Amino acid sequence: MEEQQSLSRVQEFTGHMKQAGKSVLKQWGSLIPKEFWAYGQDATREMLLAMRTAVDGAINAIDPESENVPKSAEATKKTRSKRKIDIEG
């Protein structure tokens, strides 16, 4: 019985902490402009494209005649999109 009460208290505490975390995230989300998130999304995309370039380069080094792997620079040019983000300062 005592073990069940202890487990119940832990679950209650965990639920409370999750709700508190969600509230904190919601508050920060209301303070940070949408452009910040768009910039972060673009930066993440660019990082992934850079990683793709590194992986494609490694594959091409192993098998230079592979036709399944696009040339990194060409693939990046085709998929990259730029968007201007105004930053006030």
N, C-alpha and C positions, 0 to 999 in steps of 0.2 A: 504494500500500500504506500509506504513511504517513498519507495522507488518511483512509483507512478506520479506522486506529487512533485518529486524532484524533476522528473522528465517534463511534466506539465509546466513548471516554472521556467525551465530552460526554453521550451517552445514559446512560451509567452514572451520571454525576454528577446528571443530571436525575432519574433514577429514584430515586436516594438522597434527593435534596431533597424529592421528592414524598412518599416514605415518612416522612421526618422531619416534614413538614408535617402529614400525617395523624396521626402520633403526638402532636404538640402539640395538635391539635384534640381528639383523644380524651381527653387529660389534662385540658384545660380543660372539656370536656364532663362529666367526672366530678366536677369541683369545683362546677359551677354547677347549682343546683337546677332541677328540671323546671318549677317555677312561673315562673322567669325566662323560659324559652322560651315558655310560655303567655302571659305578659304581653306579650312582644315580638310574638307572633303577633296578639294582640288590638290592640296599638298599630298594627301594620302594616295591619290591617283597617280601623281607624278612619281612618288616613291615606288609604287608598284610597277610602273612602266620602267623605271631604272632597274629594278630587280629583274624584270622580264629581259631587259637588254643584257644583263650579266648572265642570266641563265642561257639565253640564246647564244651568246658569245661562247660560253663553255661547251654547249652542244656542237656549235660549228667548229670549235677547236678539236673536238673528239671525232667528228664526222663532217669534214668540210664539204662533202658532196651531197649532204642531206638536202632534199627538196622540201621536206615537211616543215622545216624551221625557217620562218621568214628572216631576212636580214634585219638586224635590230634597228638600224637607223630608219629603214623604210617602214617597218611596222610601227615605230614610234610616231613617225610623221603622219601616218594614216589615222592613228587613233587619238593623237593629242589634240585637245581643244583648249584655247586660251580664252579667259574671261577676265575683263578688267574689274578690279575691285577697288573702290575708292576708300582711302584710309584717311580719317581726319586726325590731325595732330597738332 
